[in-house]
C-alpha cells in the first residue's frame, strides 16, 4: 500500500471520528433541549394557570373581574392538556365552576380546589418524571461520549506511537546513507523492503549509489585530468576571466584576472562576489549587469590598458547555472584606433586649406573681370565647385568625428530660442530646397521657451536632418520642420518630417551607427555615413535624446529633444 494511501486512510478515519463525535453531541444536545422545552411548555404553564385560579379562590371576592380571570385561566388550561388524566380532571373543574357560577356555594369551591390540586399534582409528577428522563439521557450522553472519546484516544495514541516510526525509520536510514555518500562511501546501500513511496525512494537511492560507485571507479581520474587541463588553459589566456555560480559565488579566477583585481585567487573560491566587491571597485564594475558603452581603462604595471567586458551565461538546458565574465584586452586595437583618429584629424585639417583655396580660385574665375567663360567652361567650373564643396563637407565631418572619438567636443552652452535655431538652419538650406521645388513648412508655437544648448552644434544637427530630407524627398514635395514642448514639459522637441520613400524597420536601429548608409537599390551613395552618428553624439553630449520614426512609402521623421533653459 502506498504511503499516500495510508496517510489518506488514517486522516479519513480521524475525520470520521470527529464527525461522529460532533454528530452525536449535536443530536443529544438537541434532544436534551427538546425535552427541557417540553417540561416548560407542557407542565409549567399548566401550573401557572392553576396558580392564577387559586389566587382568585384565595381572595374569595368573586367580583366580575375575578370570575373573568378564572374563566380565562380555565380556558387556557383546557387548551393545554398534555398529561394522562388531566383532561377528565379539567372537565370536572369546568363542570364545578359552571355550577358555582349558577349558584355560588362554598361546597363548590372545595370541589374546585380539589380539582385544581389534582391538575397541579399531575403536572408536578410529569415534571419530576421528565426531569428524571432528561437526567437519564444526560447520563447516557456522558457514557457514550466517554466511551467514544476513550476509543478515539486509544486509536490516536496507537497512531502516534506506530505511524511516525513507519516514516521516520526509512528516513533515518536514508539520512545515514546520504552521510556515507558525502564521505564518498558509494558502497552504502539501504535495506528498506517496502512497496510504498519510501520503498521507491530507497531503491532510487541504491541506484544512485551504484551509479556513483561506477562513476567513481571509472571516470574520476579522467574528470580530474580534464579539470586540471581546463584550469591550465584558463590561466594561460591573455584575458581576465572570472567564473561565478548561479548565486554569484566565485568559482574560479585566472591569474591575469587576480593580478588585475589585486586579489589572491587561491583565497577567493567559494566567496560571495558582492561581499568581495565591497572593497574592490573593479570587481564591483564587473558584477554590474549593465555593459559599459566605452572600453574600460585600467592601469596595470604603470601602463594604461583598455578592456571590453563580455558576460557569458552558463546554462544546463534552459536553467542558468552560472556565468563567466571576460575582460578582453583591446589595448593594441585602441592604440590603432587612436592613431587612425589622429591621422584623420590631421589630414582633414590639412585638406581644408587647399580646398578653401580651390573654392576661392573658382570664385575668381567666375568673375567676368578675369575674362569671359564659354558654356563648357562654366559647366566644368560648376562641377569643380560641387566636388570641392563635397570634399569640404567630408573633411568637416571627419574633423567633427575626431572630436567625438577623442571626447574633445567643445560645447558653448547658453540660453537660445528654438526659433533662432530653426530660422538659421532653414535659411542655410533654402536654396537647395528651391532647386528641387521643395517647400519648407515651419510649425512653431509663438510661446516656445528657451533651451540650454550649444547653438552651433544644435544648428548643425538640424541642418543635417534638413539636408538628408531634401536629398531623399521627391521634387515639388513638402518638408515640415516643427518644434514643440515635450510631454514631460522639461524639453523642447525638434523634428523634420519628409514624405520620401521612408526607411525599412530593419535599418532604423542602425541608422545612427558610424559609416552606415541605407541601401539605395544599386544607386550611388552620397555622403560618408557619418552625419547622423555625429548628430547623435552632439545631442547626447547636450543631455538630449535623438531618434527616427519611419514607415516605408510614407516618409521619415527625424527628431531630437533638448532640455529647457
C-alpha positions as a printed NumPy array, in Angstrom:
array([[  0.   ,   0.   ,   0.   ],
       [  1.284,   3.433,  -0.939],
       [  2.296,   5.824,   1.83 ],
       [ -0.09 ,   8.389,   0.393],
       [ -2.958,   5.87 ,   0.686],
       [ -2.011,   5.084,   4.291],
       [ -1.994,   8.763,   5.196],
       [ -5.289,   9.284,   3.406],
       [ -6.938,   6.354,   5.266],
       [ -5.593,   7.493,   8.632],
       [ -6.772,  11.052,   8.123],
       [-10.133,   9.794,   6.805],
       [-10.574,   7.701,   9.976],
       [ -9.744,  10.663,  12.187],
       [-12.125,  12.808,  10.184],
       [-14.889,  10.197,  10.558],
       [-14.309,  10.05 ,  14.334],
       [-14.534,  13.841,  14.561],
       [-17.732,  13.858,  12.502],
       [-19.207,  11.036,  14.638],
       [-18.406,  12.807,  17.912],
       [-19.781,  16.055,  16.597],
       [-22.964,  14.465,  15.233],
       [-23.697,  12.51 ,  18.434],
       [-23.023,  15.546,  20.582],
       [-25.29 ,  17.724,  18.428],
       [-28.089,  15.086,  18.405],
       [-28.042,  14.561,  22.164],
       [-27.86 ,  18.273,  22.871],
       [-30.86 ,  18.818,  20.617],
       [-32.728,  16.003,  22.395],
       [-31.956,  17.434,  25.835],
       [-33.042,  20.895,  24.691],
       [-36.296,  19.484,  23.283],
       [-37.157,  17.61 ,  26.49 ],
       [-36.375,  20.613,  28.657],
       [-38.559,  22.749,  26.436],
       [-41.42 ,  20.234,  26.757],
       [-41.23 ,  20.49 ,  30.554],
       [-41.612,  24.259,  30.37 ],
       [-44.285,  24.246,  27.683],
       [-46.48 ,  21.316,  28.781],
       [-46.306,  21.412,  32.578],
       [-45.001,  24.694,  33.902],
       [-47.659,  26.696,  32.03 ],
       [-50.433,  24.462,  33.43 ],
       [-49.094,  25.132,  36.947],
       [-49.163,  28.857,  36.181],
       [-52.875,  28.62 ,  35.204],
       [-53.667,  26.66 ,  38.403],
       [-51.885,  29.319,  40.473],
       [-53.945,  32.108,  38.884],
       [-57.215,  30.236,  39.61 ],
       [-56.146,  29.517,  43.24 ],
       [-55.362,  33.203,  43.723],
       [-58.953,  34.021,  42.719],
       [-60.28 ,  31.407,  45.206],
       [-57.968,  32.663,  47.98 ],
       [-59.171,  36.227,  47.557],
       [-62.8  ,  34.909,  47.759],
       [-64.173,  38.173,  46.419],
       [-65.727,  36.769,  43.284],
       [-66.163,  40.035,  41.574],
       [-66.843,  40.16 ,  37.87 ],
       [-63.182,  40.674,  37.077],
       [-62.219,  37.718,  39.336],
       [-64.724,  35.46 ,  37.597],
       [-63.406,  36.681,  34.214],
       [-59.774,  35.94 ,  35.266],
       [-60.761,  32.463,  36.481],
       [-62.647,  31.814,  33.241],
       [-59.67 ,  32.973,  31.149],
       [-57.199,  30.751,  33.05 ],
       [-59.585,  27.788,  32.808],
       [-59.921,  28.244,  29.038],
       [-56.118,  28.343,  28.647],
       [-55.846,  25.194,  30.769],
       [-58.418,  23.421,  28.585],
       [-56.199,  24.229,  25.576],
       [-53.015,  22.97 ,  27.306],
       [-53.952,  19.393,  28.288],
       [-50.89 ,  17.171,  27.778],
       [-50.857,  14.538,  30.556],
       [-52.946,  11.373,  31.113],
       [-55.987,  12.061,  33.372],
       [-55.545,  15.836,  33.015],
       [-58.457,  16.088,  30.556],
       [-61.016,  14.398,  32.87 ],
       [-59.916,  16.49 ,  35.835],
       [-60.154,  19.667,  33.759],
       [-63.675,  18.709,  32.569],
       [-64.785,  18.163,  36.178],
       [-63.245,  21.538,  37.064],
       [-65.255,  23.139,  34.26 ],
       [-68.395,  21.419,  35.475],
       [-67.949,  22.561,  39.101],
       [-67.104,  26.119,  38.016],
       [-70.181,  26.386,  35.81 ],
       [-72.329,  25.089,  38.654],
       [-70.667,  27.578,  41.016],
       [-71.439,  30.44 ,  38.66 ],
       [-75.122,  29.477,  38.658],
       [-75.378,  29.017,  42.417],
       [-72.348,  30.186,  44.436],
       [-71.725,  27.749,  47.268],
       [-68.715,  27.066,  49.476],
       [-69.015,  23.339,  48.845],
       [-68.477,  24.021,  45.146],
       [-65.329,  25.968,  45.968],
       [-63.987,  22.943,  47.858],
       [-64.668,  20.75 ,  44.829],
       [-62.974,  23.3  ,  42.523],
       [-59.966,  23.476,  44.86 ],
       [-59.778,  19.682,  44.872],
       [-59.723,  19.547,  41.047],
       [-57.059,  22.272,  40.896],
       [-54.948,  20.238,  43.319],
       [-55.312,  17.163,  41.096],
       [-54.239,  19.162,  37.984],
       [-51.257,  20.558,  39.887],
       [-50.265,  17.067,  41.09 ],
       [-50.48 ,  15.599,  37.573],
       [-48.199,  18.308,  36.149],
       [-45.75 ,  18.171,  39.086],
       [-45.456,  14.413,  38.682],
       [-44.89 ,  14.934,  34.943],
       [-42.144,  17.499,  35.665],
       [-40.407,  15.067,  38.05 ],
       [-40.74 ,  12.227,  35.54 ],
       [-39.403,  14.272,  32.636],
       [-36.597,  15.616,  34.781],
       [-35.576,  12.041,  35.546],
       [-35.786,  11.278,  31.834],
       [-33.559,  14.26 ,  30.965],
       [-31.088,  13.209,  33.651],
       [-31.082,   9.677,  32.284],
       [-30.495,  10.989,  28.758],
       [-27.671,  13.202,  30.044],
       [-26.039,  10.227,  31.743],
       [-26.349,   8.214,  28.537],
       [-24.752,  11.021,  26.52 ],
       [-21.942,  11.256,  29.028],
       [-21.342,   7.497,  28.905],
       [-21.426,   7.333,  25.112],
       [-19.152,  10.342,  24.744],
       [-16.674,   8.97 ,  27.287],
       [-16.701,   5.595,  25.538],
       [-16.2  ,   7.048,  22.078],
       [-13.566,   9.501,  23.319],
       [-11.7  ,   6.639,  25.021],
       [-11.744,   4.558,  21.832],
       [-10.598,   7.517,  19.745],
       [ -7.862,   8.331,  22.261],
       [ -6.604,   4.756,  22.159],
       [ -6.624,   4.732,  18.346],
       [ -4.909,   8.131,  18.161],
       [ -2.329,   7.059,  20.743],
       [ -1.604,   3.922,  18.746],
       [ -1.364,   6.048,  15.576],
       [  1.031,   8.495,  17.287],
       [  3.237,   5.664,  18.576],
       [  3.362,   3.491,  15.468],
       [  2.856,   5.691,  12.396],
       [  5.842,   8.081,  12.869],
       [  8.145,   5.074,  13.02 ],
       [  6.743,   3.931,   9.689],
       [  8.065,   7.14 ,   8.112],
       [ 10.962,   8.036,  10.416],
       [ 12.882,   4.766,  10.229],
       [ 13.324,   4.767,   6.419],
       [ 14.164,   8.468,   6.504],
       [ 16.752,   7.836,   9.221],
       [ 18.265,   5.088,   7.086],
       [ 18.266,   7.425,   4.088],
       [ 19.98 ,  10.143,   6.162],
       [ 22.677,   7.734,   7.267],
       [ 23.104,   6.589,   3.675],
       [ 23.471,  10.185,   2.452],
       [ 26.07 ,  10.838,   5.143],
       [ 28.002,   7.84 ,   3.863],
       [ 27.709,   9.191,   0.308],
       [ 29.009,  12.587,   1.493],
       [ 32.034,  10.721,   2.855],
       [ 32.467,   9.204,  -0.641],
       [ 31.45 ,   5.742,   0.573],
       [ 29.486,   4.853,  -2.565],
       [ 29.132,   1.191,  -1.495],
       [ 26.493,   2.073,   1.104],
       [ 23.007,   0.646,   0.412],
       [ 19.592,   0.924,   2.058],
       [ 17.86 ,  -2.304,   3.167],
       [ 14.289,  -0.948,   3.159],
       [ 11.89 ,  -3.526,   1.688],
       [  8.615,  -1.711,   1.199],
       [  6.145,  -1.158,  -1.614],
       [  5.256,   2.459,  -0.878],
       [  6.94 ,   5.752,  -1.77 ],
       [  9.634,   5.252,   0.872],
       [ 10.499,   1.93 ,  -0.73 ],
       [ 10.744,   3.639,  -4.134],
       [ 12.966,   6.299,  -2.584],
       [ 15.222,   3.624,  -1.085],
       [ 15.515,   1.828,  -4.426],
       [ 16.291,   5.145,  -6.165],
       [ 18.983,   5.868,  -3.546],
       [ 20.549,   2.447,  -4.041],
       [ 20.566,   3.001,  -7.803],
       [ 22.191,   6.413,  -7.337],
       [ 24.842,   4.974,  -5.044],
       [ 25.526,   2.211,  -7.557],
       [ 25.947,   4.733, -10.396],
       [ 28.17 ,   6.925,  -8.242],
       [ 30.278,   3.927,  -7.358],
       [ 30.645,   3.101, -11.049],
       [ 31.463,   6.719, -11.848],
       [ 33.993,   6.928,  -9.026],
       [ 35.891,   3.941, -10.283],
       [ 35.622,   4.637, -13.993],
       [ 35.684,   8.421, -14.559],
       [ 37.279,  10.118, -11.584],
       [ 40.815,  10.124, -12.987],
       [ 39.615,  11.397, -16.36 ],
       [ 37.461,  14.122, -14.753],
       [ 40.353,  15.312, -12.597],
       [ 42.63 ,  15.389, -15.629],
       [ 40.095,  17.425, -17.633],
       [ 39.629,  19.807, -14.703],
       [ 43.374,  20.438, -14.416],
       [ 43.682,  20.9  , -18.157],
       [ 40.801,  23.407, -18.204],
       [ 42.334,  25.358, -15.313],
       [ 45.681,  25.442, -17.155],
       [ 44.056,  26.735, -20.356],
       [ 42.159,  29.445, -18.448],
       [ 45.308,  30.546, -16.624],
       [ 47.273,  30.724, -19.891],
       [ 44.748,  33.014, -21.578],
       [ 45.653,  36.682, -22.011],
       [ 42.176,  37.825, -20.983],
       [ 40.959,  38.185, -17.401],
       [ 38.325,  35.515, -16.655],
       [ 36.035,  35.307, -13.611],
       [ 33.565,  32.422, -13.088],
       [ 30.512,  32.61 , -10.807],
       [ 27.74 ,  30.168,  -9.93 ],
       [ 24.006,  30.904, -10.108],
       [ 24.067,  32.62 ,  -6.677],
       [ 27.11 ,  34.829,  -7.532],
       [ 29.672,  32.852,  -5.53 ],
       [ 33.162,  32.865,  -7.057],
       [ 34.104,  29.559,  -8.684],
       [ 37.447,  30.487, -10.264],
       [ 39.547,  33.409, -11.441],
       [ 42.623,  33.11 , -13.637],
       [ 45.992,  34.583, -12.758],
       [ 45.648,  37.628, -15.042],
       [ 42.254,  38.429, -13.542],
       [ 43.604,  38.054,  -9.995],
       [ 46.566,  40.348, -10.769],
       [ 44.258,  42.911, -12.381],
       [ 41.893,  42.865,  -9.407],
       [ 44.732,  42.812,  -6.907],
       [ 43.381,  39.659,  -5.218],
       [ 44.712,  36.241,  -4.24 ],
       [ 42.973,  33.668,  -6.492],
       [ 43.568,  30.797,  -4.045],
       [ 41.527,  32.542,  -1.336],
       [ 38.559,  33.596,  -3.481],
       [ 36.936,  30.255,  -4.377],
       [ 33.501,  29.923,  -2.774],
       [ 33.281,  33.508,  -1.534],
       [ 30.229,  35.658,  -2.239],
       [ 31.324,  38.006,  -5.024],
       [ 29.269,  41.097,  -3.932],
       [ 30.924,  40.893,  -0.483],
       [ 34.39 ,  40.872,  -2.069],
       [ 33.33 ,  43.718,  -4.392],
       [ 32.595,  45.977,  -1.421],
       [ 36.344,  46.634,  -1.175],
       [ 37.195,  46.303,  -4.87 ],
       [ 35.909,  48.92 ,  -7.336],
       [ 36.907,  46.977, -10.452],
       [ 35.112,  43.788,  -9.339],
       [ 32.05 ,  45.9  ,  -8.483],
       [ 32.103,  47.26 , -12.051],
       [ 32.402,  43.741, -13.481],
       [ 29.442,  42.485, -11.416],
       [ 27.249,  45.319, -12.661],
       [ 24.744,  43.841, -15.13 ],
       [ 24.937,  46.833, -17.475],
       [ 27.518,  46.677, -20.274],
       [ 29.679,  49.84 , -20.452],
       [ 29.351,  51.764, -23.699],
       [ 33.045,  52.626, -23.776],
       [ 36.07 ,  50.375, -23.113],
       [ 37.248,  50.129, -19.516],
       [ 40.525,  51.919, -18.885],
       [ 42.593,  50.02 , -16.317],
       [ 46.103,  50.912, -15.176],
       [ 48.256,  47.784, -14.888],
       [ 52.024,  47.772, -14.399],
       [ 52.023,  51.603, -14.567],
       [ 50.549,  51.447, -18.08 ],
       [ 47.071,  52.304, -19.307],
       [ 45.261,  49.367, -20.874],
       [ 41.797,  49.145, -22.398],
       [ 39.382,  46.253, -21.983],
       [ 35.897,  45.299, -23.121],
       [ 33.594,  43.403, -20.787],
       [ 31.771,  40.31 , -22.036],
       [ 29.374,  38.217, -19.94 ],
       [ 28.576,  34.632, -20.954],
       [ 25.672,  32.84 , -19.275],
       [ 26.344,  29.169, -18.499],
       [ 23.179,  27.097, -18.904],
       [ 22.164,  23.493, -18.398],
       [ 19.325,  23.234, -20.883],
       [ 17.086,  26.178, -20.014],
       [ 18.39 ,  26.529, -16.451],
       [ 21.061,  29.15 , -15.748],
       [ 23.776,  27.615, -13.549],
       [ 26.309,  30.433, -13.592],
       [ 28.135,  32.976, -15.7  ],
       [ 31.647,  33.795, -16.913],
       [ 32.907,  37.384, -17.073],
       [ 35.677,  38.01 , -19.613],
       [ 37.764,  41.166, -19.86 ],
       [ 39.274,  41.234, -23.355],
       [ 42.43 ,  43.269, -23.751],
       [ 41.869,  45.615, -26.712],
       [ 44.769,  47.947, -25.967],
       [ 46.529,  47.336, -29.345],
       [ 43.262,  47.969, -31.22 ],
       [ 42.58 ,  51.067, -29.135],
       [ 46.044,  52.413, -29.947],
       [ 45.477,  51.758, -33.657],
       [ 42.084,  53.438, -33.469],
       [ 43.616,  56.424, -31.71 ],
       [ 46.303,  56.637, -34.369],
       [ 43.599,  56.447, -37.058],
       [ 41.631,  59.227, -35.371],
       [ 44.718,  61.447, -35.124],
       [ 45.604,  60.712, -38.738],
       [ 42.081,  61.571, -39.952],
       [ 42.048,  64.752, -37.898],
       [ 45.455,  65.819, -39.26 ],
       [ 44.61 ,  65.019, -42.89 ],
       [ 41.206,  66.691, -42.648],
       [ 42.717,  69.791, -41.154],
       [ 45.446,  69.926, -43.803],
       [ 42.915,  69.385, -46.62 ],
       [ 40.694,  72.27 , -45.564],
       [ 43.283,  74.896, -46.575],
       [ 43.839,  73.77 , -50.195],
       [ 40.125,  73.085, -50.672],
       [ 39.318,  76.586, -49.45 ],
       [ 41.971,  77.886, -51.9  ],
       [ 40.306,  75.967, -54.753],
       [ 36.925,  77.474, -53.865],
       [ 38.452,  80.957, -53.783],
       [ 40.061,  80.418, -57.184],
       [ 36.723,  79.246, -58.591],
       [ 35.081,  82.417, -57.303],
       [ 37.741,  84.464, -59.098],
       [ 37.238,  82.52 , -62.317],
       [ 33.507,  83.237, -62.176],
       [ 34.247,  86.962, -62.02 ],
       [ 33.963,  88.388, -65.532],
       [ 36.837,  90.828, -64.889],
       [ 39.194,  87.852, -65.178],
       [ 37.739,  87.041, -68.563],
       [ 34.585,  85.667, -70.127],
       [ 33.832,  81.931, -69.959],
       [ 32.076,  79.827, -72.52 ],
       [ 29.29 ,  77.426, -71.548],
       [ 31.552,  74.386, -71.391],
       [ 33.978,  76.188, -69.07 ],
       [ 31.105,  77.31 , -66.832],
       [ 29.858,  73.722, -66.64 ],
       [ 33.319,  72.46 , -65.635],
       [ 33.671,  75.195, -63.02 ],
       [ 30.292,  74.241, -61.509],
       [ 31.366,  70.593, -61.384],
       [ 34.642,  71.523, -59.68 ],
       [ 32.752,  73.751, -57.279],
       [ 30.325,  70.936, -56.333],
       [ 33.168,  68.465, -55.848],
       [ 35.198,  70.873, -53.727],
       [ 32.135,  71.641, -51.599],
       [ 31.567,  67.915, -51.122],
       [ 35.217,  67.463, -50.131],
       [ 34.9  ,  70.368, -47.707],
       [ 31.789,  68.796, -46.138],
       [ 33.557,  65.433, -45.795],
       [ 36.607,  66.963, -44.131],
       [ 34.316,  68.902, -41.788],
       [ 32.513,  65.683, -40.806],
       [ 35.823,  63.883, -40.298],
       [ 37.026,  66.673, -38.031],
       [ 33.799,  66.531, -36.055],
       [ 34.168,  62.751, -35.814],
       [ 37.697,  63.074, -34.484],
       [ 36.389,  65.412, -31.78 ],
       [ 33.729,  62.864, -30.873],
       [ 36.134,  59.921, -30.746],
       [ 38.695,  61.759, -28.633],
       [ 35.996,  63.128, -26.322],
       [ 37.079,  66.695, -27.073],
       [ 33.675,  68.076, -28.104],
       [ 33.78 ,  71.789, -27.35 ],
       [ 30.324,  72.925, -26.204],
       [ 29.301,  76.524, -25.581],
       [ 26.103,  76.256, -23.573],
       [ 23.795,  79.241, -23.423],
       [ 20.111,  80.023, -23.436],
       [ 18.817,  80.084, -27.032],
       [ 15.382,  80.269, -28.609],
       [ 14.206,  77.329, -30.757],
       [ 13.012,  79.818, -33.389],
       [ 16.59 ,  81.062, -33.747],
       [ 17.899,  77.544, -34.471],
       [ 15.167,  76.697, -36.995],
       [ 15.418,  80.035, -38.787],
       [ 19.197,  79.763, -39.247],
       [ 19.012,  76.131, -40.455],
       [ 16.152,  76.663, -42.929],
       [ 17.714,  79.82 , -44.401],
       [ 21.005,  77.986, -44.923],
       [ 19.285,  75.209, -46.927],
       [ 16.545,  77.215, -48.59 ],
       [ 18.45 ,  77.438, -51.875],
       [ 18.949,  73.643, -52.003],
       [ 15.241,  73.138, -51.378],
       [ 14.24 ,  75.629, -54.066],
       [ 16.373,  73.805, -56.621],
       [ 14.056,  70.775, -56.19 ],
       [ 10.972,  72.989, -55.765],
       [ 10.53 ,  71.695, -52.213],
       [  8.532,  73.774, -49.772],
       [  9.882,  74.099, -46.207],
       [  6.989,  74.485, -43.754],
       [  7.85 ,  75.642, -40.223],
       [  5.383,  74.953, -37.425],
       [  6.426,  76.908, -34.342],
       [  4.221,  77.932, -31.391],
       [  4.73 ,  81.577, -30.512],
       [  5.408,  80.917, -26.821],
       [  8.167,  78.3  , -27.104],
       [ 10.546,  78.513, -24.096],
       [ 14.307,  78.809, -24.47 ],
       [ 16.618,  75.793, -24.347],
       [ 20.035,  75.316, -22.767],
       [ 22.238,  74.207, -25.655],
       [ 25.158,  74.916, -27.981],
       [ 23.777,  76.935, -30.913],
       [ 26.358,  75.814, -33.5  ],
       [ 26.114,  72.086, -32.664],
       [ 22.304,  72.156, -32.485],
       [ 22.024,  74.033, -35.771],
       [ 24.489,  71.564, -37.348],
       [ 22.239,  68.637, -36.355],
       [ 19.083,  70.332, -37.669],
       [ 20.839,  71.231, -40.941],
       [ 21.959,  67.607, -41.283],
       [ 18.341,  66.459, -40.848],
       [ 17.172,  69.017, -43.413],
       [ 19.865,  68.183, -45.986],
       [ 19.012,  64.48 , -45.733],
       [ 15.304,  65.245, -46.071],
       [ 15.917,  67.382, -49.183],
       [ 18.179,  64.708, -50.71 ],
       [ 15.629,  61.904, -50.309],
       [ 12.426,  63.877, -50.995],
       [ 10.84 ,  63.931, -54.463],
       [ 10.62 ,  67.197, -56.37 ],
       [  7.704,  69.543, -55.634],
       [  7.11 ,  67.952, -52.231],
       [  6.93 ,  69.384, -48.718],
       [  9.223,  69.138, -45.693],
       [  7.822,  70.031, -42.273],
       [ 10.079,  71.493, -39.586],
       [  8.433,  71.555, -36.164],
       [  9.311,  72.468, -32.585],
       [  7.133,  71.948, -29.521],
       [  7.352,  71.378, -25.792],
       [  7.676,  67.66 , -24.975],
       [  5.113,  65.722, -22.953],
       [  7.226,  65.854, -19.792],
       [  7.286,  69.69 , -20.026],
       [ 11.082,  69.607, -19.493],
       [ 12.36 ,  69.589, -23.097],
       [ 11.748,  71.128, -26.491],
       [ 11.23 ,  68.571, -29.275],
       [ 12.59 ,  69.406, -32.767],
       [ 11.527,  67.298, -35.751],
       [ 11.975,  67.197, -39.535],
       [  9.298,  65.307, -41.49 ],
       [  9.763,  64.41 , -45.16 ],
       [  7.466,  62.483, -47.473],
       [ 10.024,  60.425, -49.367],
       [ 10.167,  56.666, -49.7  ],
       [ 10.912,  56.066, -45.985],
       [ 13.281,  53.649, -44.242],
       [ 12.677,  49.952, -43.652],
       [ 12.289,  48.985, -39.984],
       [ 15.303,  46.623, -40.126],
       [ 17.593,  49.581, -40.911],
       [ 16.186,  52.038, -38.357],
       [ 18.136,  50.586, -35.414],
       [ 21.447,  51.115, -37.27 ],
       [ 20.689,  54.473, -38.839],
       [ 22.782,  56.332, -36.213],
       [ 25.805,  53.982, -36.481],
       [ 29.035,  55.304, -37.942],
       [ 29.562,  54.775, -41.658],
       [ 26.162,  53.09 , -42.041],
       [ 24.135,  54.031, -45.109],
       [ 20.735,  52.663, -46.045],
       [ 20.951,  50.518, -49.227],
       [ 19.691,  52.514, -52.211],
       [ 18.722,  49.832, -54.774],
       [ 22.074,  49.89 , -56.538],
       [ 22.18 ,  53.675, -56.881],
       [ 25.356,  55.537, -55.985],
       [ 25.588,  56.541, -52.348],
       [ 26.291,  60.123, -51.373],
       [ 27.971,  61.216, -48.149],
       [ 30.12 ,  59.328, -45.676],
       [ 27.523,  57.826, -43.357],
       [ 28.869,  59.957, -40.517],
       [ 26.311,  62.771, -40.339],
       [ 23.677,  61.023, -38.208],
       [ 26.33 ,  59.374, -35.993],
       [ 27.865,  62.781, -35.276],
       [ 24.392,  64.253, -34.725],
       [ 23.706,  61.592, -32.105],
       [ 26.951,  62.381, -30.278],
       [ 26.267,  66.143, -30.374],
       [ 22.742,  65.773, -28.972],
       [ 23.654,  63.263, -26.255],
       [ 26.603,  65.465, -25.223],
       [ 23.98 ,  68.177, -24.528],
       [ 21.932,  65.735, -22.359],
       [ 19.322,  65.283, -25.058],
       [ 17.784,  62.391, -26.988],
       [ 17.568,  61.632, -30.707],
       [ 15.51 ,  59.217, -32.786],
       [ 13.717,  58.385, -36.015],
       [ 10.186,  57.301, -36.963],
       [  9.653,  55.992, -40.467],
       [  7.287,  53.855, -42.499],
       [  8.173,  52.541, -45.925],
       [  6.345,  54.583, -48.542],
       [  5.254,  57.344, -46.101],
       [  8.483,  59.232, -45.463],
       [ 10.58 ,  59.675, -42.33 ],
       [ 10.503,  61.862, -39.233],
       [ 13.839,  62.568, -37.546],
       [ 13.66 ,  64.231, -34.133],
       [ 15.739,  65.304, -31.147],
       [ 14.93 ,  66.976, -27.861],
       [ 16.993,  69.258, -25.609],
       [ 16.384,  70.41 , -22.016],
       [ 14.772,  73.75 , -21.217],
       [ 16.951,  76.583, -20.022]])
